[in-house]
Amino acid sequence: MTVTVLTISDRASRGIYEDRSGPEIEAVLRERFPAAVLRREIVADEEPAIRAAFGRHEDADFILTTGGTGIGPRDVTPEATAAWCQRLLPGIAEALREASARETPMAMLSRGTAGLKGRTIVVNFPGSAKAARLGAETLAPVMEHALSMLAGGGHP
């Protein structure tokens, strides 16, 4: 399994702010999938930059983003994801919001989405370290099954 963790943050991309959410996602994945190939990149909150990063990592099985999913004026991750993907996977986004809502009512402000382009699954997590970790923990149990389904495998 190859996973790219893409942190979307103006401040982190300029070195003003230390990325805390990307490492949280990575920690969950290393624990759950020790043999996985993990890559990380940080880009600014700009739709063209986000889509370009998706293109650079379209060989990954998963691109997990963190940041840019809220309602702020520069939060454009869901739009970039929807524009790049060929098909949406609304059940993933719904499950992530449901899990987050058990922790905080602020989860209802998340606009994160998930989709598929070719054989790459893109999932948006919020930018807080706690929410990113929870997102990775919520998604991890279905990741291998998703890859099996994409390869034409049936249900267990």
C-alpha positions as CSV (number, residue, x, y, z in Angstrom):
1,M,0.0,0.0,0.0
2,T,1.3,3.4,-1.0
3,V,-0.1,6.4,0.9
4,T,0.6,10.1,0.4
5,V,-0.2,12.4,3.3
6,L,-0.8,15.9,1.9
7,T,-0.9,18.7,4.4
8,I,-2.7,21.7,3.0
9,S,-1.7,24.9,4.9
10,D,-0.5,28.3,3.8
11,R,1.6,28.7,7.0
12,A,3.1,25.2,7.0
13,S,4.0,25.5,3.4
14,R,5.9,28.7,4.1
15,G,7.6,27.2,7.2
16,I,5.8,29.6,9.6
17,Y,3.9,26.8,11.3
18,E,5.0,23.2,12.1
19,D,2.7,20.6,10.5
20,R,1.2,18.7,13.3
21,S,-1.7,16.9,11.6
22,G,0.4,15.1,8.9
23,P,2.5,13.4,11.4
24,E,-0.6,12.2,13.3
25,I,-2.0,10.6,10.2
26,E,1.4,9.0,9.5
27,A,1.7,7.6,13.0
28,V,-1.7,5.9,12.7
29,L,-0.8,4.4,9.3
30,R,2.7,3.2,10.5
31,E,1.1,1.4,13.4
32,R,-1.7,-0.2,11.4
33,F,0.2,-0.9,8.1
34,P,4.0,-1.3,9.0
35,A,4.8,-2.3,5.4
36,A,3.1,0.7,3.7
37,V,5.1,3.2,1.7
38,L,4.3,6.6,3.2
39,R,5.1,9.9,1.5
40,R,4.4,13.4,2.7
41,E,4.1,16.8,1.1
42,I,2.9,20.2,2.2
43,V,1.2,22.7,-0.2
44,A,-0.5,26.0,0.1
45,D,-4.3,26.5,0.3
46,E,-4.6,27.1,-3.5
47,E,-6.7,24.9,-5.7
48,P,-4.1,24.7,-8.5
49,A,-1.4,23.7,-6.1
50,I,-3.6,21.1,-4.5
51,R,-4.6,19.6,-7.9
52,A,-0.9,19.6,-9.0
53,A,0.1,17.7,-5.8
54,F,-2.7,15.2,-6.6
55,G,-1.2,14.7,-10.0
56,R,2.3,14.2,-8.6
57,H,1.0,11.4,-6.4
58,E,-1.6,9.8,-8.6
59,D,0.4,6.5,-8.4
60,A,-0.5,6.3,-4.7
61,D,-3.3,4.0,-3.5
62,F,-4.4,6.7,-1.2
63,I,-3.9,10.5,-0.9
64,L,-5.0,11.6,2.5
65,T,-5.3,15.3,2.9
66,T,-5.3,17.3,6.1
67,G,-6.5,21.0,6.2
68,G,-8.6,23.3,4.1
69,T,-11.9,21.5,4.8
70,G,-13.6,24.2,6.9
71,I,-15.6,27.3,5.9
72,G,-12.8,29.8,5.9
73,P,-12.2,31.9,2.8
74,R,-9.1,29.9,1.8
75,D,-10.5,26.5,2.6
76,V,-10.7,25.0,-0.9
77,T,-9.6,21.4,-0.4
78,P,-13.0,19.8,-1.1
79,E,-13.4,21.8,-4.3
80,A,-9.9,20.7,-5.5
81,T,-10.7,17.1,-4.6
82,A,-14.0,17.1,-6.4
83,A,-12.5,18.7,-9.5
84,W,-9.7,16.1,-9.6
85,C,-11.7,13.0,-8.8
86,Q,-13.8,11.1,-11.3
87,R,-16.2,9.6,-8.8
88,L,-17.1,10.7,-5.3
89,L,-17.2,8.4,-2.3
90,P,-19.7,10.1,0.0
91,G,-19.9,7.3,2.6
92,I,-16.3,8.0,3.6
93,A,-16.9,11.7,4.2
94,E,-20.2,10.9,6.1
95,A,-18.4,8.4,8.3
96,L,-15.6,10.8,9.1
97,R,-18.0,13.6,10.1
98,E,-20.1,11.1,12.2
99,A,-17.0,10.0,14.1
100,S,-15.8,13.6,14.6
101,A,-19.3,14.7,15.7
102,R,-19.0,12.3,18.7
103,E,-16.0,14.4,19.8
104,T,-17.1,18.0,18.9
105,P,-20.1,19.7,17.5
106,M,-17.7,21.7,15.3
107,A,-17.5,18.7,13.0
108,M,-20.7,19.8,11.3
109,L,-18.7,22.6,9.8
110,S,-16.3,20.3,8.0
111,R,-16.8,20.1,4.2
112,G,-14.3,17.3,3.7
113,T,-15.0,14.9,0.8
114,A,-13.6,11.7,-0.6
115,G,-13.3,10.5,-4.2
116,L,-11.6,8.2,-6.6
117,K,-9.5,8.9,-9.7
118,G,-8.4,5.8,-11.5
119,R,-7.2,3.6,-8.6
120,T,-6.3,6.4,-6.3
121,I,-8.6,7.2,-3.4
122,V,-8.5,10.8,-2.0
123,V,-9.8,11.5,1.4
124,N,-10.0,14.9,3.1
125,F,-9.4,15.2,6.9
126,P,-9.7,18.4,8.9
127,G,-6.5,20.3,9.8
128,S,-6.4,19.9,13.5
129,A,-4.0,17.2,14.8
130,K,-6.8,15.5,16.9
131,A,-9.3,15.4,14.0
132,A,-6.6,14.2,11.5
133,R,-5.7,11.3,13.9
134,L,-9.4,10.4,14.4
135,G,-9.9,10.5,10.6
136,A,-7.0,8.1,10.0
137,E,-8.3,5.8,12.8
138,T,-11.8,5.8,11.2
139,L,-10.6,5.1,7.7
140,A,-7.9,2.5,8.4
141,P,-10.2,-0.4,8.9
142,V,-11.6,-0.2,5.4
143,M,-8.4,0.7,3.5
144,E,-7.3,-2.8,2.5
145,H,-10.9,-3.8,1.6
146,A,-11.1,-0.7,-0.6
147,L,-7.9,-1.7,-2.5
148,S,-9.3,-5.2,-2.9
149,M,-12.5,-3.9,-4.4
150,L,-10.6,-1.6,-6.8
151,A,-8.6,-4.6,-8.0
152,G,-11.9,-6.4,-8.8
153,G,-12.1,-8.4,-5.6
154,G,-15.5,-9.4,-4.2
155,H,-17.0,-8.9,-0.7
156,P,-15.7,-11.1,2.0
